[in-house]
Amino acid sequence: EQSVPDFAKLTDFVCSSSGGQVVFATDDFFSPCELMISGPDPVFFPDRFTEFGKWMDGWETRRKRVPGHDWCVLRLATKCDIKGVLVDTAFFTGNFAPKYSIQGAVLNEQEEAQIPKRKSEMGSAAAASDLKQMNDLSRDWPEIVPRTPLRPGYEDTRMNYRNVTSGGPYTHIRVNIYPDGGIARLRVFGVAQPTPPAADTRLDLASLLTGTVCVDYLNAHYGHPRNMLSPGRGAGMADGWETARRPDRPEVLLGNSDGTIVVSGEEWATFRLGFRGALEEIGVDTNHFKGNYPDSIKIEGMDALGEESWTTVLKPKKLSAHKEHWFPCSSGPVTHVRVTIAPDGGVSRLRLMGHAVAQ
Ligand SMILES: NC(=O)NC(NC(N)=O)C(=O)[O-]
């Protein structure tokens, strides 16, 4: 089995939970291309069939009986440098795509507008013209992964990692499979290259789209803290930061006179912001965390260009189950943020609304 490379810790910009999208696919016969960029790890149900064939958790085209090969065009969540990819063929054992390659592109608004807005329906005249249009547009995009063999989706061979050295920045990719077959998941790991915002623009400084990344954490047993940086609301409990229950928690919880608990223990995660900024309002969403929301949260900030010490941005605030909370705050410029929850639990999304501050 291949060991997990360092680039796999970077943000996955093709994932639909990051905002990645399928623009076009030559064929979706057995299973839609959208599943290839879905967040959760792939699963297999031996007895599940559809009217088209075996239900598979990934993108799977039909066995080709016409000339050519299958390919798709994907829009990345934001313009980014691509550092590496993972092609996971999980459970595609007799039907995995034998080889793949990837091309990259930067499309401006005009070029983006030329992209057919729906996926092709094989056989129709409109689909044939979409296919030709897409092929003309994307055929000569620079290759970032050359034609590369894939291994079948058994436990010890499914994870096909590949380093990318000339990876952009790009806004779109074209994934070619030779000649046909299935891929369970594609992950495109990279570093955001967002356009710097104007000084008066209010933006979410915690968003992965503005280049924010999780740099460290104490516990991520059920969900990684980076999930809190995704756009929109969380799809479910798996799409958030969730720690394990603290094993050292007291056997009997002690209560305050107002009925709240005496908290002991905490968990933390630190983030490097894509833009240095001043924070004005903090959003903490415990969406889906009902029996496992944290008792409270506090947030500290640090300016790597200034004092380089943690200062309080948000004093400890009580949280509730399955709820979007908004807290006003006022901070000086910060480049890093530390989120501490007590004693443990899950947070779906973090929003740090504010303004970028020039270096
Ligand atoms: N058993 C299969 O998976 N067969 C076929 N694929 C699906 N999804 O049915 C195939 O051979 O390409």
The ligand as an SDF file (V2000), in Angstrom:
LIG
                    3D

 12 11  0  0  0  0  0  0  0  0999 V2000
  -20.8110   -6.0400  -12.1800 N   0  0  0  0  0  0  0  0  0  0  0  0
  -20.5190   -4.8330  -12.7010 C   0  0  0  0  0  0  0  0  0  0  0  0
  -20.1710   -3.9370  -11.9810 O   0  0  0  0  0  0  0  0  0  0  0  0
  -20.6310   -4.6870  -14.0790 N   0  0  0  0  0  0  0  0  0  0  0  0
  -20.5870   -3.5140  -14.8570 C   0  0  0  0  0  0  0  0  0  0  0  0
  -20.7330   -2.3200  -14.0900 N   0  0  0  0  0  0  0  0  0  0  0  0
  -21.9310   -2.0680  -13.4360 C   0  0  0  0  0  0  0  0  0  0  0  0
  -21.9910   -0.9650  -12.6680 N   0  0  0  0  0  0  0  0  0  0  0  0
  -22.8820   -2.8020  -13.5270 O   0  0  0  0  0  0  0  0  0  0  0  0
  -19.4350   -3.5300  -15.8150 C   0  0  0  0  0  0  0  0  0  0  0  0
  -19.0310   -4.6150  -16.1360 O   0  0  0  0  0  0  0  0  0  0  0  0
  -18.9870   -2.5090  -16.2920 O   0  0  0  0  0  0  0  0  0  0  0  0
  1  2  1  0
  2  3  2  0
  2  4  1  0
  4  5  1  0
  5  6  1  0
  5 10  1  0
  6  7  1  0
  7  8  1  0
  7  9  2  0
 10 11  2  0
 10 12  1  0
M  CHG  1  12  -1
M  END
$$$$
